Amino acid sequence: MDSGLRNSLIDEFGALSLRVDKGALVESFVFSELLKKEEKINFWRTKAKAEVDFVLKKEFPFPLEVKFQKIKKFNLSKSFLSFLEAYRPKRALVLTNQGWGKIKYRQTQIFFVPVWYI
């Protein structure tokens, strides 16, 4: 919950762009921001270890994935696609460091939003 304390304990205060743990730091940031706005935050994981970072309960399951490493624009993981196939949500969100976008995957509208926008 406290990335400042974590950074102090591991003595790591380098620039985010240079850190090997930047994905974990950004995911932790997103979690702490979601806690301010949501009553309940879930995640999804299968026995085969496919996972989605966060699933919010709205009128339908709302998957939210954090992808902070370099990826091809609008690239989706197999795990994320598995969730979309299983639950068929109307909308999904991918928080990224690569800008804005929108695609449709079958019946799901997927929005790509800069992580800082959360």
N, C-alpha and C positions, 0 to 999 in steps of 0.2 A: 504494500500500500504506500509506503514512503520510499520513493526512489532516491531521495537525498540521503536518508539513513543508509540505504543499501549501498549507494555509491561510496559513502564514507567508510562503511565496513570493509568493502573490497578495495578501497583506495583507488577509485577510478572516476576521474572527473574530466576525461577527454571529450572532445567535440563529438556530438552524436553521429556525425557522418563517418567518423573514424572508429567507432566502437563495434566490437564483434557482438555485443549483446543489445544492439539497437532495437531489434525486433521485439525482444522481451520488454524493454523499457517502454516502447511505444504501446504495446499491448497492455501493460500495467497502467499507463496513463489513460488509455481508453476505458479500461475497467473502472478506474477511480472517477472518471467523468460520468460514466453510465450510472454509477451508484448515486450520484447527485440527482438523477432524473428518473430512475426506474425503481420500482418497488422490488422486483425480483429479476435477477439475471441468471440465465441458465447457459450451459454449453451443451454440445452434442458430440458424442463419441460412440463409435460402433465397436464391437468385439474385435474387428479387424484393424482398429486404431484410426479409422477415418474420423476427422473431427472438424467442427466449426467452432470458432473462438467464442462467440456469444449468440444466444438465441433469446430474443425478447418476446414476451407474450403480449401480443396486441389482439386484434380480432382474428389473427392467424399467427402461426409461428413466424417470427421475423428474424432471419439469419443475418448476422453481422460478422464479417471477416476482416482481419487486420493484415494487410500485405505491405510491409514497409521496405522489404528488400527489392532489388532491381528485378522486375518482371516484365514480360512482354505486355504492352498496353492491353488492358482488358482480358488478361489471361486468368482463368479460373482453375483452382485445384480440383483434383478428382474428388476429394472429400466434400468440397462445397457443392459440386455437381451431384454427388450422391444424396446430399441433404435435399437439394432442389427436386430430385427425382422422387424421393421418398415422401416429402411433405407438400410439394407443389404450392409454395407460398406465392402470393400475388406480387410481392416486392422483396428485394434483398439489397443489402448494402455492403460494399467493399470499401474500407478506409485505406487509402494508399498515399504514397509520397509522390505520385506521378500525375496528379491533376484530376480533372473532371471528366465524366463520361457516362454513357448509358448504353446498355445493350439489352436485348431480349433473349432469354433462353427458354424455349418452349412457352409456357404460360407465365413465366416470372420476369418482371421488369427489374433489372439489376443496375443499381446506381453506383458509380465510382466517384468517391468524394475525397478530397484531401483530408488527411487525418487531423490537421490543425483546425478544421471547420467544426469538429465535434464540440 
